[in-house]
Amino acid sequence: YPAKWGVQIAGMIFQTRSKIEKEIRIKMEREILAYIKQNRMIGKNDVVLAGVSGGSDSMAMLRILKELQGKLDFTLRVVHIHHGIRGKEADRDQSFVENICRKWQIPCTVYCYDVPGLSREWKLGEEETGRIVRKEAFQREAAVCGRKDSEIKIALAHNQEDLAETMLHNLCRGTGLRGLCTMRPVDGEIIRPILCLNRDKIAEYLKEKKMPHFASAKSGCNCRNRLYF
């Protein structure tokens, strides 16, 4: 009897845990859906270009957008940018994103740049050069996949901590009150669907979905697994 009870208790614990994890996922997807609608981020027939590096934030954003695609009726595409900085690690990220997109049947375009070389040629820092090539990559993709009956939206995976860090950075630079509002949910064609989430919530979602991802990798410039313009 004790052994049988142990199996039953273990089964009950597993079911309870699975139920809680499912509720976390559903709650988060509802929260994101409400956030998107509240800020009018995505309209019917829009083409959403999701910047995906393979890191935790962008993978969570991609999965959430995929889950909400049917409800919001938009086209989803992925843009991955290889900065030519982190060698085999960057090659691994590219292959990972391409494989995930193939598995989920999401069109994916990879843009490769030699950021260190361009940085020397343009006489700019690698961080600024990276920002320029990222903007160019999305412009190129928008030109290819734009349609007359739709708008192009560029989805970036910034979260609450990114917002706080940006505000603090701008304050330290002395940009004043205007500098506190540089990262908005919607900024022209740029949208930030998970700006309402913190990293703990994102980690919970990835764990519940058993989502593979890479930790954000830093390099000489700020070309991490997070996209900045």
Disulfide bonds with the S-S distance in Angstrom:
Cys221-Cys223 2.29
